[in-house]
Amino acid sequence: MLKRFGLLIITNFAIMLAISVVWGVLQATGVIRNVEALNHYAPLLVFSALMGFGGAFISLLISRPMAKWTTGAQVIDTPRNANEAWLLETVRRHASRAEIGMPQVAIYDAPDMNAFATGATKNSSLVAVSTGLLNSMERSEVDAVLGHEVSHIANGDMVTLTLLQGVLNTFVIFLSRVIGGIIDSAMRGRDDRERGGGLGYFFTVMILQTVLGLLASLVVAWFSRRREYRADRGGADLAGTPAMVNALRRLGRSEESGLPKAVAAFGINGEGVGALFRSHPPIEERIRALQERRA
């Protein structure tokens, strides 16, 4: 709790610092002018933050039921066989060592080898594995995958990703409208300006929002790749480096994650278009990082 509270403070400080820098640049270039501009842009900034963080946190709050719904994952309440009992016990053991609450454990029917973790808090989370993974991996490898997913929860990756997404959403919404207004004003006469934004403003904002959104996606994808390395290390600590390396090698034989886009970034085997937009690093690089760490 203290780590997440500190992270929230640091994030808010970073937001204010970045906004101050942007504000100073706009003032220095004469784009905005002190009190008059403050009266105009302050409500826009509040609106942008509400929309940016609101959407991100709503997604976080509904992530667990959404993941179960989109994958058809069935939560194990009472084990029906030895495999389900082993899954529950393994996740319970990892959660205890990671000092988090016991997550819900679920299985979803899919031929692809994958698993994911999601949830709004460390003590209200879900770990789900595919039938393809259970049928294709040795128990030691599944143990490592479960350790990887529990490490995501213990590291607070879902909350951190939500905060990052909220910050980026806020800047995308705010800057696209500020720049859109500047361009629209430059293209129209004084009489037109007094009547508010026109079609030029609308189309400019839409284009800028798309471009800035793509740039924001690069930042999110970069962070997502960093957190995978950290979760791999966590899985190695909980289940052993050889088991984690073997699990990754086996995952490398599966070209696609098979997960719905809503939860694809949370899977242990991820996808993406191009190296910069991938949510996960290449399997070979993840294996190399673990081997170099052991050396």
N, C-alpha and C positions, 0 to 999 in steps of 0.2 A: 504493500500500500504506500509506504514512504517513497519507494522508488518511483512509482507512477505519479505520485503527487509532485515529486521533484521534477519529473519529466514534463508534467503539465506546466509548471512554473517556467522551466527553461524554454519550452515551446512558445509560451505566451511572450516571454522576453524576446525571443528570436523574431516573433511576428512584429512586435512593436519596433524593434531595431530595424527590421527590413522596411517597414512602413515609413519610419523616420527617414531612412536613406532615400527611398523613392520620393517622398514628399519634398525633401531638400533638393533633389535633382530637378523636380518639376518647378519648384520656386526659383531656383537659380537660373533656369532656362526661360523663365517668364511665362510658363504655361499656366500656372495658377498664381493667384495673388492673395495671400494671407487670409484675413477674416472672411472676405467674400467667398473665397474658394472653400474655406473650412465649412461654411454654411451649406455649400453645394455638395461637397464630397463626403462629409461626415456621415450623412444618412446612407449614402451609397456604400460606404465602407461597412457600416453596421449591417445593411442588407446583404452584402457579399459574405460577411462572416456568418450570418445566420443561415444563409443558403449553403455555403461551403461546408461548415461544420455540421449543420443540421443533417444534410444528406449523408455525410460520412458516419455520424454517430447512429443514425437510424439504421444504416446498413449493418453496423456492428451489433446493435441490439437485437436485430432479427436474424443474425448470421446463423445461429444454431438451428432454429426451426427451418430457415430457408435451405440450409445445407441438407437437412434430413429430407425435406420435401423434394428438392431437385435431384437428389441421388437415390431416393427411395430407401435410405439407410434405416435399418431396424435396430433399435436400441436393445441391448441385452440387459433385461431386468433380472431374470432368473435363468442361469445357464441351462441349456437343453442338452448339452453334451460336453465331453472332456475338452474339446477345442475352445468352446466358448468360456468354460471355466478357466482355462489357461490364459485366455485373452484378458479376462477381468483381473486375474491375479497379477499378471505381468504389468498391466497399466497401473494397478494399485501399488505395486512395488516401486515402479518408476516415479509415480506421483508422490509417494512418501519420501523418497530420496530427494526429489526436487522441491519438496516442501510446498506443495499445492494441494487444493482439494481434489478429491477423486472425480475425474471427468466421467461423463457418460461415455459408454463404449458401444459402438455400433458396427454392423456389417452391412455393406451394400453389394448388390449383385451386379458385377461387371467383370468382363474377361481381362481387362487391363490390370497390370500390377500398380496399385496406388494406395495411398492413405492420406488423410488430411486431419487437421485439428482446427477448431474454430470455437468461438464463444466470446461473450462480452467481457468476462473477467477470468482471472486465474482459477477461481473457485466455482465457476459456472461455464464449463467448457465441454467440448465433445471431441472424442477421438474416434475416427471411423476408418475401417480398412475394407478393401475390396475382396470379393471372393477369389478373383484372379490372383491377388497377392498371396492370400492364404494357401491357395492350391499350388503355387509355383515356388514358394520360398521355404527354406528350412526354418525350423523354429528359432534358431539363433539369429537368423536374418530378420525374421518378423519381430523378434525382441528388439533388435537395433532400430528398426523402422518405428516401432512404438516409442522407443526412447527419443528418437528424433522428434516425433510429434509432441510428446510431453515436454520436451525442451522448448519448442515453440511457445507453448502455454506458459511455462515457467519464465521465459524471457520477456513475456508481455508483448510478443510480436504483433498480435492483432490490435491491441490498443495503440501501440506506437505507429503502426501503419495507418490507423484511423486518424491520429493526430496529424501525421504528415499529409495525408490526403486532404484533411480539412484545411490546413494551411495553404496547400497548393490550389485547392478549389477556390478559396477566398481570393487569392491573387489573380487567378484566371478570370473570375467574374468581375472583380474590381477593375483590373487593368484593361480588360477588353472594352469595358464601358467608358472608362476615362479616355483611352486612345480613340475609341470610336467617336466620342463626342468631339474631340479635337479635330479629327479628320472631317467629320460631318460639318463642323462650323467653318472650316477652311474652304469647303466646297460650296457653301451656301451664302446668300446675301444676309444683311443685317435683319431685314424684315422677317425672313424665313427663320432665322435663329430664335426670334422671340416666340415663335409658335411651337418650339420644341423640336425634338429629333424627328427626322424624316426617314424615308426608305434607305437613304445612304447610311444613316446611323444604324439602322436595323441590320442591313447586310454586312456592314463593316464589323459590327459586334459579333455576328454569327461566325464570320471568317476568322476573326481574331480569337474567339473563344475556341474554335477548332484547332488553330495553330498553337495557341498557348496550352491547350489541353494536351496536345501531343508532346510538347516539351515537358509538361508536368508528368506525363506518363513515363518519360525517360528517368526522371528522378525516382518515381515510385518503383520502377523496375530495378534500378540500381540498388535501392534499399532492400528490395525483396531478395535480390541475389546475395547481398551481404548477410541477411538473416538466415539464409539456407546454410552457408558455411558455419555459422554459429550453432545452428540446430544439429548439423552433422557432428560437430565437436561434442555437443551434449549427448547425442545418441551414442557416440563412441565412449564417453565417460560412463554412461549408464549400462551399456551392453557389451562394451569392448570394441577396440578399434578394428580387429580382424572381422568381427561380425558386421560392423557398419560398412566397411569397405566391400565385403562380399555382397551385402544387400544393395549397395550402389551399383556394383558390377552387374548384378542381375537386373536391376532397374534399367540399366543402359541398353538392355536388349529390347526394351519396349519403347517404340518411337513416339507414341502419343500417350497423354495422361488419361484420356477418356473421361475426364471430369467435366461437368457443366462449367461454363465460363464464370458463373457466380462464385464458384469455389476453387477454380483451377489454380489460382495463385497460392492457395493454402495446401495443395497436394505436394507430396514428397517428390513426385515426378512431374515437372511443369512444362509449359509450352510457351510460345511467343513467336512473333514475326521479327526475324533479324536478331542479331546478338544484343543490341542495345535495348530492345523491347522485351527480352525474355525475362520471365519472372524467376527463373532458376538458372544457375550456371551450368555449363556442360558437365555431364557426369564425370568425364575424365579429369577435369579441373578439381572437382570436389574430392575425388579419390586422391589426387596428387596432394591436395592440401592436408588431408588426413595423414597420408604417409610421411610427408615432410614434418608434420607436427610430431609424429611418433619418433622420427629420427632425431 
